Amino acid sequence: MFSISAVPIDPAALQRRLADARAGACVTFEGWVRNLNEGQTVGALEYEAFVPLAESEGTKILAEARAKFDLLGAICVHRTGLLQLGDMAVWVGVTAAHRGAAFDACRYVIDEAKARLPIWKKEHYAAGTTAWINCATRGEAAGAPAAPPQF
Amino acid sequence: MINVRIQYFAILREQRGQNEEALATAAATPTALYEELRARHGFTLPADRIRAAVNETFVAADAPLRDGDRIVFIPPVAGG
């Protein structure tokens, strides 16, 4: 299950949905808003999504993870709206009989989500300026292979 | 000419100054349409850094546009 959420993510509720007597492993990932990016002090973040395409692409990513790894369950939720430092921007949870598949699948889902979902991030800096991330006029194209994750 | 509807997000929404517009265009592909709009509105991102979605599905930059299409230009993404 993939979804875009305009309200705060409730990780405990999501994890309960993954409950499965066959599962020996549950790996979760939380992406948080941090206070520094490329040397600038960040005060808040704004996420915007093209919701129908983000949800169909996110659903596709979860299906790929299920096809590649021996999973029992997979959920990903991504926030939109104005987020403050420490807020959860994204949550991924996967279950499997064994931990190897669960770790690998969780990593796959977050890496693909970052590279492929039509979601944009605007950083609000302490200095009062703002910037859409990756949208300076030099750099990677949309949908390009993911840069090494930097959480 | 075909009539299309364009929805804008993120940096393109801000540079356009509105969320969406309806347009009659002679552009045959998403790239041609983006170049037309870029010239008109001064979008800073070059066409090769924009992806396109038509009717809520990713399409190739040279996919044919049809009357009634709903187009979204997708600037570089930054989820997570």
gemmi code that builds the backbone of each chain (N, CA, C; Angstrom):
import gemmi

chains = {
    "A": [
        ("MET", (0.839, -1.184, 0.000), (0.000, 0.000, 0.000), (0.880, 1.242, 0.000)),
        ("PHE", (0.667, 2.089, -0.978), (1.393, 3.354, -1.037), (0.382, 4.480, -0.938)),
        ("SER", (0.724, 5.526, -0.203), (-0.169, 6.687, -0.205), (0.589, 7.974, 0.075)),
        ("ILE", (-0.033, 9.041, -0.375), (0.430, 10.392, -0.089), (-0.457, 10.911, 1.029)),
        ("SER", (0.142, 11.541, 2.039), (-0.629, 12.011, 3.184), (-0.382, 13.491, 3.428)),
        ("ALA", (-1.464, 14.237, 3.545), (-1.348, 15.662, 3.857), (-1.339, 15.900, 5.365)),
        ("VAL", (-1.491, 14.820, 6.132), (-1.497, 14.937, 7.601), (-0.365, 14.086, 8.167)),
        ("PRO", (0.048, 14.347, 9.436), (1.193, 13.621, 10.000), (1.049, 12.099, 9.903)),
        ("ILE", (2.172, 11.441, 9.650), (2.214, 9.985, 9.511), (2.187, 9.360, 10.903)),
        ("ASP", (1.398, 8.298, 11.060), (1.315, 7.571, 12.330), (2.010, 6.216, 12.144)),
        ("PRO", (3.308, 6.141, 12.483), (4.060, 4.913, 12.170), (3.548, 3.692, 12.926)),
        ("ALA", (3.058, 3.889, 14.142), (2.582, 2.732, 14.912), (1.368, 2.098, 14.231)),
        ("ALA", (0.480, 2.945, 13.730), (-0.708, 2.417, 13.051), (-0.322, 1.676, 11.777)),
        ("LEU", (0.660, 2.236, 11.053), (1.090, 1.584, 9.811), (1.746, 0.231, 10.113)),
        ("GLN", (2.566, 0.226, 11.170), (3.261, -1.021, 11.503), (2.264, -2.107, 11.924)),
        ("ARG", (1.186, -1.706, 12.612), (0.171, -2.703, 12.984), (-0.452, -3.346, 11.751)),
        ("ARG", (-0.551, -2.587, 10.689), (-1.141, -3.137, 9.455), (-0.258, -4.191, 8.821)),
        ("LEU", (1.039, -4.196, 9.195), (1.974, -5.182, 8.636), (1.990, -6.481, 9.442)),
        ("ALA", (1.270, -6.507, 10.568), (1.304, -7.686, 11.446), (0.989, -8.950, 10.646)),
        ("ASP", (1.832, -9.966, 10.817), (1.695, -11.196, 10.030), (2.417, -12.306, 10.794)),
        ("ALA", (1.713, -13.372, 11.116), (2.300, -14.448, 11.912), (3.478, -15.115, 11.199)),
        ("ARG", (3.546, -14.981, 9.889), (4.643, -15.607, 9.125), (5.907, -14.745, 9.130)),
        ("ALA", (5.796, -13.509, 9.582), (6.916, -12.566, 9.479), (7.917, -12.768, 10.613)),
        ("GLY", (9.182, -12.927, 10.231), (10.248, -12.986, 11.218), (11.039, -11.696, 11.252)),
        ("ALA", (10.741, -10.806, 10.320), (11.484, -9.545, 10.236), (10.569, -8.428, 9.780)),
        ("CYS", (10.716, -7.276, 10.436), (10.052, -6.052, 9.993), (11.111, -4.966, 9.985)),
        ("VAL", (11.383, -4.409, 8.801), (12.333, -3.302, 8.710), (11.560, -2.057, 8.323)),
        ("THR", (11.778, -0.985, 9.089), (11.111, 0.270, 8.771), (12.157, 1.362, 8.567)),
        ("PHE", (11.783, 2.343, 7.773), (12.640, 3.504, 7.547), (11.793, 4.749, 7.737)),
        ("GLU", (12.340, 5.727, 8.460), (11.677, 7.018, 8.604), (12.606, 8.091, 8.049)),
        ("GLY", (12.109, 8.882, 7.121), (12.857, 10.048, 6.664), (12.385, 11.257, 7.438)),
        ("TRP", (13.300, 11.964, 8.080), (12.975, 13.123, 8.915), (13.497, 14.410, 8.286)),
        ("VAL", (12.843, 15.489, 8.620), (13.324, 16.803, 8.187), (14.515, 17.187, 9.056)),
        ("ARG", (15.653, 17.442, 8.411), (16.846, 17.803, 9.189), (17.195, 19.276, 8.979)),
        ("ASN", (18.096, 19.739, 9.845), (18.295, 21.191, 9.936), (19.369, 21.734, 8.997)),
        ("LEU", (20.003, 20.849, 8.217), (21.119, 21.329, 7.405), (21.097, 20.645, 6.051)),
        ("ASN", (21.230, 21.395, 4.975), (21.399, 20.798, 3.658), (22.404, 21.618, 2.878)),
        ("GLU", (23.469, 20.937, 2.444), (24.518, 21.576, 1.656), (24.972, 22.886, 2.290)),
        ("GLY", (25.175, 22.826, 3.606), (25.768, 23.948, 4.302), (24.803, 25.034, 4.735)),
        ("GLN", (23.525, 24.927, 4.339), (22.552, 25.958, 4.713), (21.678, 25.463, 5.855)),
        ("THR", (21.393, 26.338, 6.792), (20.525, 25.990, 7.912), (19.067, 26.019, 7.454)),
        ("VAL", (18.412, 24.858, 7.602), (17.031, 24.705, 7.145), (16.085, 24.916, 8.328)),
        ("GLY", (15.024, 25.703, 8.116), (14.048, 25.936, 9.175), (12.796, 25.101, 9.004)),
        ("ALA", (12.413, 24.829, 7.752), (11.201, 24.059, 7.464), (11.275, 23.565, 6.025)),
        ("LEU", (10.410, 22.625, 5.720), (10.363, 22.047, 4.375), (8.927, 22.014, 3.891)),
        ("GLU", (8.779, 22.182, 2.600), (7.462, 22.093, 2.005), (7.518, 20.996, 0.938)),
        ("TYR", (6.609, 20.030, 1.021), (6.544, 18.984, -0.004), (5.285, 19.168, -0.825)),
        ("GLU", (5.450, 19.029, -2.127), (4.321, 19.115, -3.045), (4.349, 17.862, -3.911)),
        ("ALA", (3.198, 17.287, -4.213), (3.153, 16.061, -5.011), (2.103, 16.176, -6.097)),
        ("PHE", (2.358, 15.513, -7.204), (1.327, 15.273, -8.215), (0.707, 13.944, -7.792)),
        ("VAL", (-0.365, 14.054, -7.005), (-0.835, 12.906, -6.220), (-1.205, 11.678, -7.050)),
        ("PRO", (-2.024, 11.792, -8.099), (-2.411, 10.548, -8.791), (-1.218, 9.787, -9.368)),
        ("LEU", (-0.256, 10.536, -9.933), (0.911, 9.850, -10.506), (1.858, 9.363, -9.406)),
        ("ALA", (1.988, 10.120, -8.329), (2.836, 9.663, -7.218), (2.272, 8.360, -6.650)),
        ("GLU", (0.950, 8.294, -6.529), (0.359, 7.084, -5.954), (0.478, 5.898, -6.906)),
        ("SER", (0.330, 6.117, -8.201), (0.467, 4.974, -9.115), (1.924, 4.532, -9.222)),
        ("GLU", (2.846, 5.498, -9.232), (4.270, 5.144, -9.311), (4.721, 4.485, -8.002)),
        ("GLY", (4.245, 4.980, -6.879), (4.589, 4.379, -5.589), (4.062, 2.955, -5.476)),
        ("THR", (2.859, 2.740, -5.971), (2.283, 1.392, -5.971), (3.123, 0.456, -6.840)),
        ("LYS", (3.616, 1.008, -7.954), (4.476, 0.222, -8.843), (5.790, -0.150, -8.130)),
        ("ILE", (6.365, 0.787, -7.410), (7.620, 0.519, -6.683), (7.417, -0.594, -5.657)),
        ("LEU", (6.299, -0.546, -4.933), (6.044, -1.597, -3.939), (5.847, -2.948, -4.626)),
        ("ALA", (5.194, -2.961, -5.791), (5.016, -4.221, -6.528), (6.365, -4.761, -6.995)),
        ("GLU", (7.241, -3.854, -7.429), (8.591, -4.285, -7.834), (9.331, -4.898, -6.655)),
        ("ALA", (9.213, -4.274, -5.488), (9.898, -4.794, -4.302), (9.385, -6.188, -3.958)),
        ("ARG", (8.078, -6.376, -4.085), (7.506, -7.703, -3.806), (8.001, -8.732, -4.816)),
        ("ALA", (8.193, -8.305, -6.074), (8.658, -9.241, -7.107), (10.133, -9.580, -6.931)),
        ("LYS", (10.927, -8.612, -6.441), (12.377, -8.813, -6.336), (12.771, -9.527, -5.051)),
        ("PHE", (12.029, -9.291, -3.978), (12.428, -9.801, -2.661), (11.297, -10.666, -2.109)),
        ("ASP", (11.659, -11.519, -1.188), (10.680, -12.463, -0.658), (9.932, -11.796, 0.508)),
        ("LEU", (8.972, -10.943, 0.167), (8.291, -10.124, 1.170), (6.930, -10.683, 1.546)),
        ("LEU", (6.476, -10.307, 2.713), (5.108, -10.604, 3.128), (4.245, -9.352, 3.045)),
        ("GLY", (4.808, -8.209, 3.365), (4.042, -6.962, 3.312), (4.955, -5.790, 2.993)),
        ("ALA", (4.379, -4.723, 2.440), (5.153, -3.513, 2.130), (4.215, -2.307, 2.128)),
        ("ILE", (4.611, -1.281, 2.862), (3.821, -0.046, 2.937), (4.777, 1.142, 2.830)),
        ("CYS", (4.344, 2.174, 2.121), (5.112, 3.428, 2.086), (4.119, 4.586, 2.092)),
        ("VAL", (4.398, 5.568, 2.930), (3.572, 6.783, 2.978), (4.498, 7.990, 2.890)),
        ("HIS", (4.150, 8.950, 2.054), (4.951, 10.164, 1.910), (4.090, 11.382, 2.213)),
        ("ARG", (4.639, 12.305, 2.967), (3.928, 13.517, 3.347), (3.913, 14.561, 2.251)),
        ("THR", (2.898, 15.408, 2.298), (2.924, 16.680, 1.579), (2.630, 17.778, 2.596)),
        ("GLY", (2.870, 19.016, 2.186), (2.572, 20.155, 3.046), (3.812, 20.709, 3.720)),
        ("LEU", (3.575, 21.589, 4.685), (4.678, 22.258, 5.373), (5.119, 21.425, 6.572)),
        ("LEU", (6.390, 21.021, 6.596), (6.926, 20.204, 7.684), (7.998, 20.976, 8.432)),
        ("GLN", (8.056, 20.716, 9.744), (9.051, 21.368, 10.596), (10.193, 20.397, 10.885)),
        ("LEU", (11.289, 20.922, 11.421), (12.434, 20.082, 11.774), (11.981, 18.904, 12.629)),
        ("GLY", (12.465, 17.715, 12.293), (12.134, 16.513, 13.055), (10.861, 15.821, 12.604)),
        ("ASP", (10.047, 16.496, 11.810), (8.820, 15.848, 11.312), (9.179, 14.707, 10.368)),
        ("MET", (8.285, 13.738, 10.274), (8.515, 12.594, 9.399), (7.998, 12.891, 8.002)),
        ("ALA", (8.906, 12.819, 7.032), (8.540, 13.110, 5.649), (8.102, 11.854, 4.916)),
        ("VAL", (8.671, 10.712, 5.297), (8.355, 9.468, 4.592), (8.533, 8.300, 5.548)),
        ("TRP", (7.691, 7.290, 5.394), (7.787, 6.072, 6.196), (7.698, 4.886, 5.255)),
        ("VAL", (8.625, 3.944, 5.432), (8.602, 2.688, 4.673), (8.627, 1.555, 5.678)),
        ("GLY", (7.793, 0.565, 5.497), (7.838, -0.630, 6.336), (7.643, -1.863, 5.484)),
        ("VAL", (8.496, -2.849, 5.685), (8.342, -4.117, 4.951), (8.501, -5.279, 5.925)),
        ("THR", (7.826, -6.360, 5.628), (7.957, -7.579, 6.428), (8.342, -8.737, 5.530)),
        ("ALA", (9.067, -9.680, 6.135), (9.500, -10.874, 5.412), (9.729, -11.967, 6.443)),
        ("ALA", (9.875, -13.175, 5.968), (10.181, -14.276, 6.889), (11.555, -14.049, 7.511)),
        ("HIS", (12.494, -13.499, 6.713), (13.880, -13.354, 7.169), (14.379, -11.930, 6.946)),
        ("ARG", (15.365, -11.518, 7.738), (15.776, -10.114, 7.749), (16.445, -9.654, 6.461)),
        ("GLY", (17.150, -10.554, 5.758), (17.878, -10.121, 4.565), (16.950, -9.482, 3.545)),
        ("ALA", (15.879, -10.177, 3.233), (14.923, -9.654, 2.248), (14.295, -8.355, 2.751)),
        ("ALA", (14.038, -8.295, 4.053), (13.379, -7.104, 4.597), (14.298, -5.878, 4.513)),
        ("PHE", (15.567, -6.042, 4.904), (16.512, -4.913, 4.786), (16.649, -4.473, 3.329)),
        ("ASP", (16.872, -5.445, 2.446), (17.105, -5.099, 1.034), (15.885, -4.414, 0.417)),
        ("ALA", (14.716, -4.920, 0.733), (13.499, -4.363, 0.134), (13.227, -2.958, 0.659)),
        ("CYS", (13.477, -2.737, 1.948), (13.238, -1.409, 2.521), (14.140, -0.391, 1.834)),
        ("ARG", (15.397, -0.752, 1.658), (16.343, 0.125, 0.971), (15.903, 0.387, -0.473)),
        ("TYR", (15.448, -0.667, -1.137), (14.997, -0.522, -2.525), (13.834, 0.471, -2.607)),
        ("VAL", (12.878, 0.305, -1.728), (11.674, 1.156, -1.791), (12.035, 2.626, -1.563)),
        ("ILE", (12.842, 2.929, -0.559), (13.125, 4.345, -0.302), (13.998, 4.930, -1.412)),
        ("ASP", (14.957, 4.153, -1.921), (15.802, 4.679, -3.001), (14.985, 4.967, -4.261)),
        ("GLU", (14.119, 4.037, -4.633), (13.296, 4.249, -5.830), (12.294, 5.380, -5.605)),
        ("ALA", (11.741, 5.456, -4.404), (10.772, 6.513, -4.112), (11.416, 7.887, -4.296)),
        ("LYS", (12.626, 8.040, -3.775), (13.309, 9.332, -3.886), (13.604, 9.685, -5.337)),
        ("ALA", (13.931, 8.687, -6.139), (14.340, 8.956, -7.519), (13.159, 9.128, -8.467)),
        ("ARG", (12.020, 8.508, -8.155), (10.966, 8.395, -9.173), (9.656, 9.101, -8.868)),
        ("LEU", (9.334, 9.286, -7.602), (8.006, 9.846, -7.319), (7.947, 11.320, -7.702)),
        ("PRO", (6.854, 11.741, -8.352), (6.710, 13.174, -8.659), (6.341, 13.963, -7.399)),
        ("ILE", (7.382, 14.157, -6.575), (7.266, 14.903, -5.322), (8.403, 15.908, -5.316)),
        ("TRP", (8.080, 17.126, -4.870), (9.086, 18.189, -4.867), (9.221, 18.760, -3.474)),
        ("LYS", (10.442, 19.212, -3.206), (10.771, 19.687, -1.858), (11.306, 21.106, -1.940)),
        ("LYS", (10.688, 21.978, -1.178), (11.163, 23.360, -1.112), (11.718, 23.593, 0.284)),
        ("GLU", (12.970, 23.975, 0.347), (13.572, 24.240, 1.653), (13.428, 25.720, 2.002)),
        ("HIS", (13.053, 25.944, 3.266), (12.976, 27.314, 3.798), (14.181, 27.478, 4.717)),
        ("TYR", (15.058, 28.390, 4.373), (16.298, 28.551, 5.123), (16.156, 29.590, 6.226)),
        ("ALA", (17.008, 29.410, 7.224), (17.007, 30.350, 8.354), (17.268, 31.770, 7.865)),
        ("ALA", (18.035, 31.889, 6.771), (18.371, 33.212, 6.234), (17.171, 33.911, 5.587)),
        ("GLY", (16.029, 33.182, 5.477), (14.830, 33.796, 4.917), (14.596, 33.455, 3.454)),
        ("THR", (15.548, 32.782, 2.819), (15.392, 32.410, 1.417), (14.768, 31.015, 1.319)),
        ("THR", (14.376, 30.641, 0.092), (13.834, 29.306, -0.155), (14.445, 28.762, -1.442)),
        ("ALA", (14.378, 27.432, -1.614), (14.859, 26.844, -2.868), (14.162, 25.509, -3.114)),
        ("TRP", (13.778, 25.282, -4.373), (13.279, 23.963, -4.784), (14.489, 23.065, -5.020)),
        ("ILE", (14.546, 21.975, -4.282), (15.718, 21.106, -4.333), (15.812, 20.401, -5.693)),
        ("ASN", (17.019, 20.334, -6.221), (17.339, 19.712, -7.523), (16.867, 20.534, -8.717)),
        ("CYS", (16.302, 21.719, -8.465), (15.753, 22.497, -9.570), (16.588, 23.727, -9.915)),
        ("ALA", (17.793, 23.787, -9.379), (18.716, 24.795, -9.887), (18.969, 24.447, -11.345)),
        ("THR", (19.455, 25.375, -12.120), (19.533, 25.109, -13.555), (20.758, 24.282, -13.960)),
        ("ARG", (21.449, 23.728, -12.975), (22.435, 22.690, -13.284), (22.163, 21.506, -12.367)),
        ("GLY", (22.426, 20.270, -12.850), (22.235, 19.107, -11.995), (21.493, 18.002, -12.705)),
        ("GLU", (20.965, 17.066, -11.920), (20.341, 15.875, -12.486), (18.947, 16.155, -13.020)),
        ("ALA", (18.549, 15.361, -14.003), (17.187, 15.429, -14.516), (16.250, 14.655, -13.609)),
        ("ALA", (14.962, 14.973, -13.707), (13.947, 14.208, -12.985), (14.022, 12.761, -13.427)),
        ("GLY", (13.897, 11.870, -12.483), (13.884, 10.463, -12.823), (15.254, 9.893, -13.087)),
        ("ALA", (16.290, 10.680, -12.891), (17.653, 10.184, -13.058), (17.949, 9.205, -11.922)),
        ("PRO", (18.970, 8.357, -12.078), (19.310, 7.440, -11.002), (19.510, 8.210, -9.695)),
        ("ALA", (19.102, 7.599, -8.614), (19.167, 8.282, -7.322), (20.609, 8.566, -6.934)),
        ("ALA", (20.815, 9.741, -6.381), (22.112, 10.038, -5.771), (22.225, 9.171, -4.520)),
        ("PRO", (23.434, 8.957, -4.000), (23.547, 8.190, -2.763), (22.659, 8.814, -1.690)),
        ("PRO", (21.877, 8.001, -1.004), (20.961, 8.564, -0.008), (21.711, 9.355, 1.054)),
        ("GLN", (21.150, 10.474, 1.433), (21.788, 11.332, 2.437), (20.762, 11.689, 3.487)),
        ("PHE", (20.610, 10.806, 4.469), (19.642, 11.100, 5.522), (20.344, 11.458, 6.804)),
    ],
    "B": [
        ("MET", (-4.274, 22.593, -34.748), (-4.199, 22.970, -33.335), (-4.988, 21.983, -32.483)),
        ("ILE", (-4.452, 21.708, -31.323), (-5.188, 20.883, -30.366), (-5.381, 21.688, -29.083)),
        ("ASN", (-6.397, 21.304, -28.348), (-6.652, 21.945, -27.058), (-6.203, 21.011, -25.949)),
        ("VAL", (-5.337, 21.524, -25.080), (-4.824, 20.712, -23.978), (-4.962, 21.492, -22.676)),
        ("ARG", (-4.869, 20.740, -21.581), (-4.900, 21.376, -20.260), (-3.574, 21.067, -19.573)),
        ("ILE", (-2.945, 22.077, -19.013), (-1.643, 21.899, -18.375), (-1.779, 22.215, -16.901)),
        ("GLN", (-1.214, 21.333, -16.085), (-1.230, 21.526, -14.637), (0.226, 21.748, -14.205)),
        ("TYR", (0.450, 22.748, -13.357), (1.819, 23.088, -12.957), (2.070, 22.758, -11.489)),
        ("PHE", (3.291, 22.300, -11.218), (3.692, 22.005, -9.842), (5.040, 22.646, -9.532)),
        ("ALA", (5.229, 22.879, -8.245), (6.533, 23.249, -7.686), (7.121, 24.466, -8.414)),
        ("ILE", (8.357, 24.364, -8.864), (9.029, 25.543, -9.426), (8.306, 26.060, -10.670)),
        ("LEU", (7.716, 25.146, -11.446), (7.002, 25.608, -12.643), (5.718, 26.351, -12.273)),
        ("ARG", (5.038, 25.887, -11.218), (3.826, 26.576, -10.756), (4.170, 27.999, -10.321)),
        ("GLU", (5.281, 28.122, -9.602), (5.673, 29.454, -9.132), (6.094, 30.357, -10.289)),
        ("GLN", (6.844, 29.768, -11.247), (7.310, 30.605, -12.358), (6.172, 30.977, -13.307)),
        ("ARG", (5.163, 30.098, -13.396), (4.000, 30.394, -14.236), (3.042, 31.336, -13.521)),
        ("GLY", (3.030, 31.250, -12.183), (2.127, 32.108, -11.409), (0.709, 31.581, -11.337)),
        ("GLN", (0.494, 30.337, -11.771), (-0.828, 29.725, -11.627), (-0.711, 28.209, -11.658)),
        ("ASN", (-1.778, 27.534, -11.197), (-1.752, 26.076, -11.063), (-2.022, 25.352, -12.373)),
        ("GLU", (-2.841, 25.963, -13.220), (-3.179, 25.273, -14.460), (-3.684, 26.251, -15.494)),
        ("GLU", (-3.716, 25.765, -16.736), (-4.262, 26.581, -17.811), (-4.708, 25.670, -18.951)),
        ("ALA", (-5.654, 26.180, -19.733), (-6.072, 25.512, -20.960), (-5.434, 26.275, -22.109)),
        ("LEU", (-5.061, 25.532, -23.149), (-4.247, 26.139, -24.193), (-4.543, 25.474, -25.536)),
        ("ALA", (-4.594, 26.285, -26.607), (-4.607, 25.728, -27.961), (-3.172, 25.799, -28.470)),
        ("THR", (-2.674, 24.689, -28.988), (-1.269, 24.651, -29.384), (-1.076, 23.864, -30.668)),
        ("ALA", (-0.007, 24.207, -31.394), (0.378, 23.424, -32.564), (1.456, 22.419, -32.192)),
        ("ALA", (1.886, 22.426, -30.931), (2.958, 21.519, -30.508), (2.502, 20.073, -30.647)),
        ("ALA", (3.393, 19.236, -31.183), (3.025, 17.842, -31.431), (3.517, 16.912, -30.333)),
        ("THR", (4.451, 17.392, -29.514), (5.046, 16.536, -28.476), (5.183, 17.320, -27.176)),
        ("PRO", (5.367, 16.613, -26.055), (5.593, 17.321, -24.797), (6.795, 18.265, -24.857)),
        ("THR", (7.868, 17.849, -25.489), (9.050, 18.714, -25.560), (8.738, 20.001, -26.324)),
        ("ALA", (8.041, 19.861, -27.452), (7.699, 21.053, -28.247), (6.794, 21.980, -27.444)),
        ("LEU", (5.845, 21.403, -26.718), (4.944, 22.223, -25.909), (5.711, 22.912, -24.781)),
        ("TYR", (6.632, 22.176, -24.148), (7.409, 22.792, -23.065), (8.234, 23.952, -23.597)),
        ("GLU", (8.851, 23.750, -24.748), (9.663, 24.839, -25.327), (8.799, 26.068, -25.636)),
        ("GLU", (7.590, 25.827, -26.127), (6.663, 26.938, -26.406), (6.349, 27.707, -25.111)),
        ("LEU", (6.065, 26.946, -24.058), (5.703, 27.581, -22.787), (6.904, 28.231, -22.120)),
        ("ARG", (8.053, 27.598, -22.289), (9.279, 28.142, -21.687), (9.606, 29.502, -22.301)),
        ("ALA", (9.444, 29.589, -23.630), (9.705, 30.854, -24.306), (8.720, 31.929, -23.835)),
        ("ARG", (7.483, 31.506, -23.593), (6.450, 32.475, -23.211), (6.570, 32.923, -21.752)),
        ("HIS", (6.930, 31.992, -20.880), (6.863, 32.274, -19.440), (8.215, 32.348, -18.754)),
        ("GLY", (9.292, 32.074, -19.488), (10.617, 32.227, -18.895), (10.990, 31.150, -17.894)),
        ("PHE", (10.457, 29.926, -18.091), (10.864, 28.838, -17.194), (12.387, 28.677, -17.235)),
        ("THR", (12.981, 28.482, -16.062), (14.448, 28.427, -16.011), (14.998, 27.045, -16.387)),
        ("LEU", (14.210, 25.987, -16.150), (14.738, 24.645, -16.412), (14.686, 24.321, -17.902)),
        ("PRO", (15.808, 23.805, -18.453), (15.787, 23.386, -19.859), (14.945, 22.121, -20.045)),
        ("ALA", (14.489, 21.910, -21.283), (13.578, 20.797, -21.572), (14.187, 19.443, -21.198)),
        ("ASP", (15.506, 19.330, -21.287), (16.099, 18.011, -21.022), (16.120, 17.661, -19.536)),
        ("ARG", (15.674, 18.583, -18.689), (15.571, 18.243, -17.259), (14.125, 18.110, -16.800)),
        ("ILE", (13.228, 18.112, -17.762), (11.797, 18.015, -17.463), (11.277, 16.690, -18.010)),
        ("ARG", (10.479, 15.982, -17.193), (9.754, 14.834, -17.730), (8.308, 15.250, -17.947)),
        ("ALA", (7.582, 14.423, -18.685), (6.190, 14.763, -18.956), (5.275, 13.618, -18.565)),
        ("ALA", (4.096, 13.974, -18.094), (3.033, 13.000, -17.864), (1.816, 13.470, -18.652)),
        ("VAL", (1.183, 12.543, -19.326), (-0.046, 12.841, -20.047), (-1.136, 11.943, -19.480)),
        ("ASN", (-2.225, 12.579, -19.095), (-3.355, 11.849, -18.509), (-2.878, 10.942, -17.364)),
        ("GLU", (-2.025, 11.525, -16.521), (-1.551, 10.899, -15.275), (-0.646, 9.695, -15.489)),
        ("THR", (0.031, 9.630, -16.653), (0.990, 8.561, -16.922), (2.260, 9.185, -17.492)),
        ("PHE", (3.438, 8.714, -17.019), (4.686, 9.185, -17.614), (4.704, 8.838, -19.101)),
        ("VAL", (5.163, 9.783, -19.915), (5.301, 9.506, -21.360), (6.688, 9.955, -21.816)),
        ("ALA", (7.084, 9.471, -22.995), (8.347, 9.895, -23.590), (8.239, 11.352, -24.023)),
        ("ALA", (9.389, 12.021, -24.073), (9.418, 13.440, -24.432), (8.884, 13.681, -25.846)),
        ("ASP", (8.964, 12.656, -26.702), (8.503, 12.812, -28.089), (7.185, 12.073, -28.349)),
        ("ALA", (6.463, 11.746, -27.290), (5.161, 11.081, -27.462), (4.190, 12.033, -28.159)),
        ("PRO", (3.274, 11.520, -28.960), (2.313, 12.412, -29.646), (1.300, 12.998, -28.661)),
        ("LEU", (0.997, 14.271, -28.823), (-0.058, 14.909, -28.023), (-1.369, 14.874, -28.798)),
        ("ARG", (-2.453, 14.704, -28.063), (-3.761, 14.637, -28.702), (-4.708, 15.658, -28.074)),
        ("ASP", (-5.719, 16.005, -28.841), (-6.727, 16.941, -28.355), (-7.314, 16.417, -27.048)),
        ("GLY", (-7.411, 17.289, -26.070), (-8.016, 16.907, -24.795), (-7.042, 16.350, -23.774)),
        ("ASP", (-5.768, 16.209, -24.143), (-4.790, 15.667, -23.189), (-4.627, 16.589, -21.982)),
        ("ARG", (-4.389, 15.948, -20.827), (-4.054, 16.672, -19.597), (-2.573, 16.444, -19.334)),
        ("ILE", (-1.810, 17.515, -19.382), (-0.354, 17.411, -19.367), (0.217, 17.989, -18.077)),
        ("VAL", (1.182, 17.264, -17.523), (1.934, 17.780, -16.377), (3.406, 17.704, -16.721)),
        ("PHE", (4.111, 18.818, -16.601), (5.559, 18.818, -16.761), (6.177, 18.608, -15.383)),
        ("ILE", (7.128, 17.686, -15.316), (7.667, 17.248, -14.040), (9.112, 17.700, -13.894)),
        ("PRO", (9.313, 18.758, -13.086), (10.691, 19.193, -12.841), (11.419, 18.140, -12.007)),
        ("PRO", (12.744, 18.246, -11.878), (13.502, 17.253, -11.109), (12.875, 17.012, -9.737)),
        ("VAL", (12.712, 15.729, -9.418), (11.972, 15.365, -8.211), (12.900, 15.352, -6.994)),
        ("ALA", (12.302, 15.403, -5.804), (13.098, 15.434, -4.569), (12.280, 14.923, -3.395)),
        ("GLY", (11.678, 13.730, -3.569), (10.970, 13.137, -2.439), (11.944, 12.591, -1.415)),
        ("GLY", (11.387, 12.112, -0.310), (12.199, 11.478, 0.729), (12.728, 12.485, 1.721)),
    ],
}
model = gemmi.Model(1)
for chain_id, residues in chains.items():
    chain = gemmi.Chain(chain_id)
    for i, (resn, *xyz) in enumerate(residues, 1):
        res = gemmi.Residue()
        res.name, res.seqid = resn, gemmi.SeqId(i, " ")
        for name, pos in zip(("N", "CA", "C"), xyz):
            atom = gemmi.Atom()
            atom.name, atom.element = name, gemmi.Element(name[0])
            atom.pos, atom.b_iso = gemmi.Position(*pos), 0.0
            res.add_atom(atom)
        chain.add_residue(res)
    model.add_chain(chain)
structure = gemmi.Structure()
structure.add_model(model)
structure.setup_entities()
